[in-house]
Amino acid sequence: MSKQILFIQGAGAGAHDQWDNKLVASLKRELGAGYEVAYPHMPNEAEPSYAAWKAALADAIARLHDGAILIGHSIGGTVLINALAEAPPPRKLAGIVLIAAPFVGPGGWPSDDIKPAPDLGARLPANTPVHLYHGDQDDTAPPAHLDLYARAIPDAVVHRLPGRDHQLNDELSEVAEGVRGSG
């Protein structure tokens, strides 16, 4: 059976079909055979709602088997990590990956929908590796957000990617390497 990956897109008009589809294509190319990458279109990507994205995420996770890896890019990563902390999934996960995710909470971005959790790492599914990837040339989600996540999730593996932008220059070889290492 193929290893399942769920990739949650970022936000903005055209994000699914014009931006993050390049990330998914790179990930599929880098992973090769043996991996099945689901890439659902999140509701109202131009004006995302945490509640709507959280519900869509729960539906997508319900279709997975134990051992899946969840990947979220940008706002998709922010929604993913906070939704998992609020309500751990009924599936055993092999890993959680955040790519260029804005941090919500002190020092990060404000949100009317997401309640910051100072104990974010402790609220995530037990024994699930978390990997954080962020380019140092990201002008959308400041690279300092990586440090905020690292403090909030002390067991996370931090990957600082020099010369990479918010889209990681549309190249996910390091992410694919981390996915292969996650079981």
DAQUI-V782409 format. One record per helix or strand of 2 or more residues. SS is the DSSP state (2 for helix, 1 for strand). FROM is the first residue (numbers start at 1). TO is the last residue. If there is no record, write none. Layout:
ss:SS from:FROM to:TO
ss:SS from:FROM to:TO
This chain:
ss:1 from:3 to:8
ss:2 from:15 to:31
ss:1 from:35 to:38
ss:2 from:45 to:47
ss:2 from:50 to:62
ss:1 from:68 to:73
ss:2 from:75 to:86
ss:1 from:93 to:99
ss:2 from:120 to:123
ss:1 from:130 to:135
ss:2 from:144 to:152
ss:1 from:157 to:161
ss:2 from:168 to:170
ss:2 from:173 to:181
